[in-house]
Amino acid sequence: MKKPQTAVRSHHRKQGSHQEGKKKCVLSSSRVKPSTPNADLARQQKDVVLQAFSPYHLFRDTAEVTVFREKLLSWYDREKRDLPWRRRAEGEVDLDRRAYAVWVSEVMLQQTQVATVIDYYTRWMQKWPTLQDLARASLEEVNQLWAGLGYYSRARRLQGGARKVVEELGGHVPRTAETLQQLLPGVGRYTAGAIASIAFGQAAGVVDGNVVRVLCRVRAIGADPSSTLVSQHLWSLAQQLVDPARPGDSNQAAMELGATVCTPQHPRCSQCPVQSLCRAHWRVEREQHLALQNLPGSPDVEECAPSTGQCQLCAPPMEPWDQTLGVTNFPRKASRRPPREECSAVCVLEQPRARGGPRILLVQRPSSGLLAGLWEFPCVTAEPSGPCERQALLGELQRWAGPLPATHLQHLGQVVHTFSHIKLTYQVYSLALDGHTPVTATPPGARWLTREEFHTAAVSTAMKKVFRVYEGQQPGTRKGSKRSPVSTPSSRKRPGPGQQVLDNFFRPHLPTDAPHLNSTAQ
């Protein structure tokens, strides 16, 4: 490991030509052009008018870009994870099948852990190995296989895209990032770039949450990465760094680096292949050097007008460097609006003496909105501790199953489940139709299922948690506290420290692809 003083001297020697960045923040439109830009990304970059930021946040020249590419790809060739979508894409000679394999994986990986996606991806490709197979499937089948993965509109849009390719595009996936984004529903800039680069070899850069983190640290970008200016700059950098000889591997390498080494909370800087090019790492070494010599802090010659706040890519002056965070000072943590809180009452209605064994009632949600098309136990929106909760719930049950005894409605507890933008508390009830004539006829949109059928039905994770509360109250099953809340984090909860390296492949910053940014995406 380099001694701190040596590292600092090397740092200033490498960057001495940029000391003028300390004096003032320059107006710069000299974003380095991509070496082989496609028309779409080049046009989007040109739309950025003159903006105030320093060359400090750019790569100095093509030689530095080349070194970055070589170091990153060499590391990727040695360290890349063996993932099913990579094996399938690498071994597939048919371009449309290859594009489909990449497309499915990229959609599934949005906002979802790699470890979770592996099993879903494997089962999906076994069931629908081609676009034509997926196009012929019913939405019920698609929802059923997707159940538990979350953001269910992704599955609907994926199937809609497959049907468009088969029915309108002659079975051929569009070959460029521009046409992919234009023609396929649910395919935004990120997904289009990923498919075009990995499947078709187009030199199109991509920016996901991992790439945002890597680029913000490598170029010390401290401004809000979700802002328009910063986002455009990150896309420009990503495009510049794509190796035209290996575009798909370049993009996957950058994402892999962010997922396994340049992680959000505990980055492994000593194992980073581009550490020598990382301005965040230089800043850490400089601060450590000053601390060892007990010297007062002073503005780094590499900082962009730190006292003026003129550089729109630097952190605001009111957010000073936190030495305890190290490189995780970058990127700036975007302020997130807390999810709104809602409450529902839900009931597991069971016929213990139904023909063929006990059955429970499920009803289908509307075809649009939250959890569209999925099946659930009858439920109603309720006010917290509302006095009319039981009455409203009983009315909903009778709408599906006819007259029911109100006295048999039992409260079991509650389940708290967080969706992307809603924290929903379910008050869980049960009602058993003991001694009643079995209900054989049900209105459209309702089903009586066995417990085994429930576990394979297209139901959300929240409903599975509700059912676990119900099962915990039944004779012969594990017991549960009737009114104690059930800990029910979303299936997309970030992993613990022991799983972080494996499971850290998130897609949180996709301006057009991310489901949580679409009003109908759940």
N, C-alpha and C positions, 0 to 999 in steps of 0.2 A: 504494500500500500504506500502511496506517495506521502511524504511528510507534508503537513499542512503548508509550511512556508514555501516549499518547492512548488506545490500545487498552485499557490497563489501567484507566484512569479510566472509560472507557465500560463496561468489564466490571463494575466495582464499582457504578457508578451503576445499571445495569440490575438487578443482583442484590442491592442493598442491603437489600431487605426480607427477605432470607433469612439475615441475619447471625446470627440466633439459632441457625442450624444448627451454628455453631461451638461453642456452649455445651453443647449436649447433643443426643443423637439421640432423636428423638421416636418414640413408638409411633404408627404411622400405618396406618389402614385406609382413608384417603381417596383411594384410587386413583381418578383421574378417570374417570368412566363414559364409555363410548363414546357418540358422538352418536347413532348409530343401530345399537345392538347387535343381533345375532341371538340367539335364545334360548340356543343352545349356548354361545357364547363368554361371554355375560353370566353364565350359570349357573356356568361354570368359574371366572370371576373372583370370584364371590361365595363360592366354596368356600375362598378364601384367608382364613384367620383373621388376627387382628391380628398384624402383623409389625413388627419394629423397623427402620425406615428413614426417611430424611429426605425432606421435600418437594423437596429439592435435585434428586432424581432424577426428579421429575415435571415436566410442563409447567405453567407458572404458572396459565394460564387459557385460555379458549377463543380469545382473541385471538391468543395465541402459537401455538396449534395451527393456527388459520386461516392465519397467516403462513407457517408451515412447509409446509402443504399447497400454498399458492399458489406459493411459491418452487420447491418440488420439481416440481410439475406443469408449471410454465412451463419449467423446465430440461428436463424429459423431452420435452416437445413439440418442443423445438429439437434435442436431442442423442440421442434414442433410436436404437438400432441397428436396421437393417433386417434382421429375422430372419424365416425362412419361417413359423414358427408364429404370429407376430404378424400377418403379412399374411393368412394363412389365416383366423385368428379374426376379424379386422376385416372381411374380405370375405364371411364366411359368414352368411347370414340364417337358415338352419335351426339352431335352438338345439341339437339333439342332435349335429349335425355339428360345430358350433362347440365344444361341450363335449368331444367326442372329440378334436378337433385340439389343444385345450389339454391335455387329459389325457395324450395321448401325449408331448407336449413336456415336461410337468412330470415324468413318470416317467423319461424319458431323461436329463433334466438333473440328476437326483439323482446326486451324486458324480462328475459327468462334465463335461468342458470343453465350452463352447458350440461352439468350432471343430470338435470331434469330432462333436457331436450333429447339426450341420447336415446333413451328408451322410446319416447314418442316418435322420434324420427325413424328409428328402426322399424317399429310397427307400421308406421304410415307408408314407408316405402315397400314393405312387404305386401301391404294390402293394395296400394295403388302405385305400382312401379313406374307408370308412365302418365303423361298428361291426359291421354285418352281414358285411362282407367279412372282418374280422378274426376274427369268431366262427366262420366257416366254415373258416378256415385250420387246418392241422395244426400240432401243436407242433414237429414237425421243421422245417417252413417258418419258423416264428417264430424258433426257435433259430438257424436258418441265417442269417436276415437280421440277427439281433442279435449274431451272433458277432463278438467283438472289442470290444464295447461294455462288457462287464463286468457284474457283479452280475446274473447271468442270471435270477435268480428274479423280477426286475422284469418281464421279458417274460412269464413264465408267469402272474404275477398280473394283468398288463394284459389278456392274452387271457382269463383266467378272469373278469375283470370285464366284458369285452365280451360274453362268452357269457351271463353272468347278466342283463345289460341286455336282450339279445335274447330269451332264453328265459323269463325270469321277470318282467321289468319292461315288457314290451310294446314294447321298442325305445327307450324314453325314459330318458335319464339323469336321476337324481334332481336336483332343482332347488336344493337348499339344502346348505350345508356340513354341517349336522347329518345329513341323510339320505344324503348322499354317503359320509360316514364310516361310517354305520351299515350301509349296504347293499352297498357295493362292496369286494371283497377287495383288500388292499394299498393302500387309500386312507386315509391318516391325516389328521391335523388340517391339516397344511400343504397337501397336495394338494387336500383338500376345499375349503379356503379359496380356493386359487388358481382352481380350476374354477368355484366359485360366484361369485367376484368378476369374473373375466375373461369367462366365458361367459354368466352369468345376471345380472350386475349387482348381486349381493348385497354389502352393506357388511360383508364379512368380512375381517379382517386376516390376514396371513400372516407367519410368522417362519421364514426360512431363514438360512443362514450369512451371507449378505450383509446381511440386515436386522439380525441380531444385531450385526454389526460397526458398522453405522450407528447403531443405537440406543444401544449401549454407549458410543460416542464422543460422540454428541449429548448424552446425559444423564450422562456420566462414571460409568458403571457398571463398577466394577473387580472385583466379585466374580465367581466362576466362573459363566459363563453357562449351564453345563449343570446347575447346581443347581436344585432344584425352585422355590425362592423366586424366583431371578433369571429363570428361564424363564417363570414365571407373570407376573412384572412386565413382561417384554419383550412377551409376548402382549397384555397390557393396553395397553401403549403403542402397539403396532402397530394394535390395534383402534381406539384413540382417534384415530390419525392418518389412518385411511381416510377419504377424501372421499366422502360418500354419493352425490354426483352423478357421480363417476368412480371407483368402487371398484377396478375392474380396472387402470386406469391408475395409480392411487395405489400399489397393490401392486407393479406392474411398475416404477414409477419408483423406489421404495425399493430394490428388488433391483438395478436398473440402476445406481443411485448406488453401491452397495456393490461392484458388479462392475467398474465403469469408473473411478470417482473415489476412493471411500473404500476403497481396496484394502488387503489385509493388510499388505504390507511397504512400499510406496512410494505412499502416498496423495497425491493431487494437490489439496491443500487450497485452493490459490488458485483452483481451478475449481469448488469446491463451492458449490452454490446455497444451502445452509443453513449456511454457515460462521458467519454472525453469530449463529446459535442454538446453536452447538456448544460445550459446556462443555469438551471436551477441547482444542479450539483456544484457548479463553480461557486454559486452564491453561498451554499452551505459551507464549502471549504474555506471561503473567505471569512465568514462569520466565526467559524471555529478557530481560525488562525488569530483573529483579533481577540477572541476570548482567551486563548492560551497565553497571549502576550499581555493580557490585561489592558488592552488599548480601548479607548472609547470608540463607539461605532461612528462611522462616517459614511456619507453616500458613496456607493460603488461607482467607479468611473463608467461602468457599463449600464447604470440605471438611466432611464430616460427622464430627464428633468424631474427628479423625485419631489421637488418642493413646489412645483407649479401645477402638477396634475394635468399637464397639457397632452401627454401621450395617452391616446385612447385605448392602447393595448396594455398599459401598465395598470397595476392595482391602484385604486383611489388613494390619495394621501391619507385619508382617515383610516385606512386599513394597513398599518405598518407591518413589516416583516416580523413573524413570530418564530423566534429561534427554536422553540421546542417542537415546531412542526417540520422543520427541515424542508425537503423538496415538496412535501404535501401542502406547503403554502400555495402551490399551484396544482390544479386550476382553482380559481375563486369559487367558493361554494355558492351556488345560486340559491337565493331565498325561495323556498317553496311554500305555497299556500297550503295550510293543513286541510285534510279532507273534511268535507262537511259531514255532520253526524245525522244519521237517520235511524228510525226504529221501526221494526215490523214485528207482527205476531204471526207465528207459523205453527201449523198443527200436523202431526203425523196421525192420519186417520187410518185405522187398520180394521180389517174384517178377519178376526181370528178363526172363524168357522167357514171361510169361503171354500168353494169347491176347488179341490186340488191343493189346499193348504192356505195358510194365512196370506193375506194380500194387503198392500198399502196403496193409498191413492196418490197419484201424481198428476199435475196439470201442467200444460205447456204455456210458457211465457209468450208474449207477443213477438211478432217477427222482426221488430226493430227495437232499439234501445238497449238498456242494460240486460246482459245475458240473453239476448234475443234467440228465441226458438228452443231454449233449453227447457228441461222438465224440472219441476219443483213441487214441494209440498204446498198445499193451499196456504196462502198467507195474505195479510192485509197490512197496509201502512198504519202505524199507530203512533200516538204521542207517548213519550216516556211516562210510565205509570199512569197512563190514561184510564179513566174509569170505564170507558166504553170498549176497551180492547177485546174483552171476552165476547161481548155481544157482536161486535163487528166480525170477529173471526168465526163465530158460530154461523152467522149469516152467510159468509163465504163458503163454509163447508156445506151448508144446506143447498147452496146454489149448484153444487156438483153432485151431492149424494142424497138429496132429499131430506125430510124431517129427521132431526137428530136430538138426542137427550142432552140438554145443556148441562145437567148436573154431572155428567161423566167427563167433562172437559177438565183435564188436569194440567197444571203448570209444572214443568220439569226443571226449568233453569233458563239460562241464556247463553247465546253464542255471539261473540263479537268478531266480525270478519271485515277486513279492510280491503276494499277494491282500490283501483288506482286513484279515485277521487272521492270515494264515499267510505265512511266508517259506519257500517251497518250493524246495529244490535238487534238480534232476533230473540224475542221471547218465545221459548219453545213450549208447546202444549202437546198433549196426546189425547186421543179419544178412541176407545175400542168399542166396536159394534157387537158386543156380546149379546146373545139372545135375539138378535135381529135377523130377519130374512136376508140372506146374502144379496148384495146389490150386483146385478148382472148387467144391466144396461147403464151406460154412461154417456153423457153428452160429448160432442166433438171437443177434442182438446183435453180429454181426461183419460187416464189409464189406471187399472188396478194391477200392480206388479207384485211378484213374490220378492222376498228379500234378496234372493240371488239375482233376480232380474234388475233390481234397483242398482246393485253394485256395478252392473255393466251398462246401465242406461246413460243417456246424455244429460247428466246432472252436474251442477257446479260443485266446486269444493265446499262452498258454504253449506249446501244441502247435505253433503256427506258428513259434515261436522254436526249438523242438526240431527242427523240419523244416529250418529254415535251417542249423542246425549240420550236419545230415545232408547237405544239398545241398552245403555247403562242402567235403565230403570226396570228392565224386564226380568222376570224370574229366570234364573239359570244363566244370566250374563253378569258381567262386572257391574258393580254398583257405583253410582255417582252421586255427588251432593246435589240435591234438587235445585237449590237456588244459587249455587256458586257459579260464577262466570267460567266459561270454558276458554282456555287460552287457545286462540285460533288465528295465528298469523297467516297472512296470505301465502299461497304456494310460491310466491315470487320473493319471499323474504331472503335477505342476504345471508349467506352462510356464516357460521362461526369461524374463529381464527384458524381452526384446524382444517377447514374446508376451503379457505379463501382462495388458495392458488388454483384448485381444481374448478371451483364453481364461479369464478369471478368474471365470466364472460357476459357482460351486460350490454344492452343497447339503449342507454338512457337519453341520448341526444340526437334524435333523428328528426329533423325539422318537418319532413313530410311523411315519413314512414311510421313514426312512433304512434302506437295506438292511443296512448293517453293524451295525445294532442288532437284527436278527432272526437267530435261530440258524440258520435254513434259507436265508437270503438270500445268494446268491453271484452 
